[in-house]
Amino acid sequence: SALAWLDTELPNLLAAIDHAAQHAAHDRVWRLVDQLRAYFFARRLTVHWLRTAQTGLAAARLAGHEQAQAAMHQTLGHAHWSIVDLALWERTPALSERTDRR
């Protein structure tokens, strides 16, 4: 199953995110993080989820990509929501609203 594959490959995927971040492959970083959102949600792997979302947000900022920043803020919001940190969820910036108008 796909979840079993992701369970097995997660250490490699986390290493790929870190490697891409260290080598300024900003688009690869946030895209990988974004693709793992549903997996992290399903497995409730909040430690990895929060760490990679922060890495993804930093990469999106360095890339100057507002839609990616919005996606990473949404990812962070979902992660915090999943651990019942609703105060942070409510403070998630409304970048997605700004980017929808373009």
Secondary structure, 3 states (H helix, E strand, C coil): CHHHHHHHHHHHHHHHHHHHHHCCCHHHHHHHHHHHHHHHHHHCCHHHHHHHHHHHHHHHHHHCCHHHHHHHHHHHHHHHHHCCCHHHHHHCCCHHHHHHCC
